Amino acid sequence: MKRYLVTLLFLITIICNQALAADKLNYNKLANEFISVLNSKDLKQVEDFIVKNFSPDALSRWDNTGKDRYVGYSMNVALFHGSLSLLSTELGTSNNRIQHISKVHSKNTDMQYEMVIDFNEEQAVTGWFVGETPKSLDIISLTEPQLVNEVKNYSNLLAKNGIFSGTILLAKGNKVLFTKAHGLASRRYDVKNNLDTKFQIGSMNKMFTSVAILQLVEAGKVLLDDPITKFIDKTLLGKGDFDKIHIHHLLSHTSGISNIAGFDEIQHKVRSLEDIQHLYSSIETTFKPGSQWRYSNTGMLLLGQVIESVTKESYFTYIDKNIYQKANMQHSGSFDLDVPIRNTARNYWFSVETGEITENLMFQSVKGGPAGGGYSTVGDLHKFALAMQNGTLISRKLSQEALTSKPELGAENWGYGFSVRGADNNKIVGHNGAHLGMTARLNMYQDKGYILVVLGNFQSSAWPVVAKVDQLIERL
């Protein structure tokens, strides 16, 4: 009997391994086919593959716009990378999901990435993405001149391959080591980007909002432990115990509040915080404040409201006087999109609707605000970084608190309005900005002393530059 059970278990193991091997072949086949379709850069082939192989649930996501979103994302990935070469594959079945992971090489960026495809039990695709660049395996040390030369050559490569349009600034403290502008600010009028071109910076506005709040903390007008209901009438808010949400929860994205509803429908006419107050009633609490981290645009909008409540000034006036002017940021602001501000860049992405590279003009707010959408330049953001480091905007002590992660609140990689990442001896603080056709990043390499600003106005322009500099600085 024992021998029979052993034999049976052995046969079951063989059958299971054979089934797993067969499944892996099927998943590999689908993944390889998808890579081939992406490399074709043909809209019809991409759409046909997605309709045929993605699950009905995936196609119906986001109010039945899932198909168009996946087609659009896939086309933008295909056009950005030019061609993806398969290096290796693996299949994971943990956490009750099937995940196919391919390591691929991008022709245009000359970097490796992880292409992750999620499948359901019917072998239909439930989602996919191209992940972050794996860490560089190169351990050969660099000198600072070699670093600068590498960044220069890499930015030229990306521009030559047609995927970097924007500006770059690399500095060591207040000493600028390298700057460069590539591409066009306006494809419509054939206007080139320059170092003073104002780019949209997306969510990087959150840094300014957070520092403004900390200025009020330093002035004794706000406490980090103050409940938001001290400054915002709770009758304006939705369901939940908002008395338990404190200022430091909003600053660290640990407040637990929901997204604000109805903003997209009116974003073309929102020019002040007063214009969205009637939407606050849609905001609800979803988890205990300080128990976990969840990125929140809504939390930053409410901090903008706190600034107005305390100062009796408009958010925009306060930021202009107390952030931009104090840091000598002469080219920054939350400009009205329909006002012809000189030397501003338009943003470009591949649109499924038009079938070609398109301005994102119809898909953004008419004016930026506390959560994002403003404009700046690489030079101004360098000045902002220096002002954070030298005590111009807030004290060095409070600045250090802002730039330090808050694990006690569940924010392992977040301070007060700033992301915190990297190794213990290579701490990187700053912020991303991203929207259709624009990407932006400020990195302050706290242990190495470098500052990097990258602003892009075409698809994912900024990300390979940031990834490359991260890898290079580790080798200094």
Buried (B, 14 or more C-beta within 10 A) or exposed (E): EEEEEEEEEEEEEEEEEEEEEEBBEEBBEBBEEBBEBBBBBEBEBBBEBBEEBBBEEBBEBEEEEBBBBBBBBBBBBBBBBBBBEBEEBEBEEEEEEBBBBBBBBBEBBEBBBBBBBBBEEEBBBBBBEBEEBEEBEEEEEBEEEBBBEBBBEBBEBBBEBBBBBBBBBBBBEEEBBBBBBBBBBBBEEEBEBEEBBBBBBBBBBBBBBBBBBBBBBBEEBBEBEBBBBBBBEBEBBBEBEBEBBBBBBBBBBBBBBBEBBEBEEBBEEBBEBEBBEEBBBBBBBEEBBBEBBBEBBBBBBBBBBBBBBBBEBBBBEBBBEBBBEBBEBEBBBBBEBEEEEEBBBBBBBBBBEEEEBBBBEEBBBBBBBBBBBBBBBBBBBBBBBBBBBEEBBBEEEBBBBBBBBBEEBBBEEBBBBBBBBBEEEBBBBBBBBBBBBBBBBBBBBBEBBBBBBBBBBBBBBBBBBBBBBBBBBBBB
